[in-house]
């Protein structure tokens, strides 16, 4: 399954994001759902580009866009949210990478102990 998610909907980040945006997000996703994802890809554009898209009406209608630009879509907030998203997704990558190396070390140890006894001493 593929899905998209804004970082403010992740349960563990709700308070942090709320402090930055002054918006309470009621729809939340448990971290366990995010952590079980096989792959996470951050889709991101520069805050300035996002603001420009908002001004051009490519995200919301004029009234909603104006309100969003005065509140949620301010550059400093977008930069902070972007950093949170990058750090959280990097944390998931690190966990998966650690699991990979742990599994790999078990496999290597298993191969070593199964192959090593098959060696014969060189004839003298």
Secondary structure, 3 states (H helix, E strand, C coil): CCCCCCHHHEHHHHHHHHHHHCCCCCCCECHHHHHCCCCCCCCCCCHHHHHHHHHCCCCCCHHHHHHHHHCCCCHHHHHHHHHHHHHHHHHHHHHHHHHHHHHHHHHHHHHHHHHHCCCCCCCC
